[in-house]
């Protein structure tokens, strides 16, 4: 619960594009098995470009660096993805759904959610 509260405090301070990227991360993560799978950088970059959240890899990396600094984002290797790095938010499924609801209530652009 403390992790969720901390994540929400940080999310409220982020700009709209960063919040949109967090929403994308959560959606991709929840689509995986048990809500813990994660998403590759390439997939996240593709979706972020499609939604005009980050047009370049560098822009996305800057958004992700901020999330890492606040301990909202982690990465791990995925054996099933050929050892590719998966980005994920280290919260339980119910907390991820709560954060997603908060992002939706804060006015995240349609199409992201």
C-alpha positions in Angstrom: 0.0 0.0 0.0 2.8 2.4 0.8 4.4 1.7 -2.6 1.0 2.5 -4.3 0.7 5.8 -2.4 4.3 6.7 -3.2 3.7 5.9 -6.9 0.5 8.0 -7.0 2.3 11.0 -5.4 5.1 10.8 -8.0 2.6 10.3 -10.9 0.7 13.4 -10.0 3.9 15.4 -10.4 4.7 14.0 -13.8 3.8 15.7 -17.1 1.0 14.3 -19.2 3.2 12.3 -21.6 5.0 10.6 -18.7 1.7 9.7 -17.2 0.6 8.3 -20.5 3.8 6.2 -20.7 3.0 4.8 -17.2 -0.5 4.0 -18.4 0.9 2.2 -21.4 3.4 0.2 -19.2 0.6 -0.8 -16.9 -1.7 -1.9 -19.8 1.0 -4.0 -21.4 2.0 -5.4 -18.0 -1.6 -6.4 -17.1 -2.0 -8.0 -20.5 0.8 -10.4 -19.6 0.5 -13.5 -17.4 -0.4 -12.7 -13.8 0.2 -9.0 -14.4 3.9 -9.3 -14.0 5.2 -9.9 -17.5 6.3 -6.4 -18.6 7.1 -4.9 -22.0 10.2 -4.6 -24.1 11.6 -1.1 -24.8 11.0 -1.6 -28.6 7.3 -2.4 -28.0 6.9 0.5 -25.6 8.6 2.9 -28.0 6.4 1.7 -30.9 3.2 2.4 -28.8 4.5 5.7 -27.4 5.2 6.9 -31.0 1.8 5.8 -32.2 0.2 7.8 -29.4 2.5 10.8 -29.7 3.8 10.4 -26.2 7.5 10.1 -27.2 8.6 10.5 -30.8 12.2 9.5 -30.4 14.0 6.8 -28.4 15.9 9.5 -26.5 12.6 11.2 -25.4 11.3 7.8 -24.2 14.6 7.1 -22.4 14.3 10.4 -20.6 10.8 9.6 -19.5 11.9 6.2 -18.3 14.9 7.6 -16.5 12.6 9.8 -14.4 10.4 6.8 -13.5 13.5 4.7 -12.6 14.8 7.6 -10.4 11.5 7.4 -8.4 11.7 3.6 -8.2 8.5 3.3 -10.2 10.1 1.4 -13.1 12.3 -1.7 -13.1 13.6 -4.1 -15.7 14.5 -7.7 -15.9 15.6 -10.3 -18.5 13.0 -12.5 -20.0 14.0 -16.0 -20.9 11.0 -16.5 -23.2 11.9 -13.3 -25.1 15.4 -14.5 -25.9 16.8 -12.6 -22.9 15.3 -9.3 -23.9 14.9 -6.8 -21.1 11.4 -6.3 -19.9 10.3 -3.0 -18.3 7.7 -3.3 -15.5 6.2 -1.5 -12.6 6.8 -3.4 -9.4 3.3 -3.4 -7.9 0.7 -6.1 -7.4 -2.1 -6.4 -9.9 -4.7 -4.8 -7.7 -2.3 -1.8 -7.1 -1.7 -1.5 -10.9 -5.4 -1.4 -11.5 -5.8 1.3 -8.9 -3.0 3.4 -10.4 -4.6 2.9 -13.9 -8.0 4.1 -12.4 -6.2 7.2 -10.9 -4.6 7.9 -14.3 -7.9 7.6 -16.0 -9.6 10.0 -13.5 -6.8 12.5 -14.0 -7.7 12.9 -17.6 -5.4 10.6 -19.6 -6.0 11.1 -23.3 -8.5 8.7 -24.9 -6.7 6.0 -26.9 -4.0 5.4 -24.3 -6.5 3.6 -22.0 
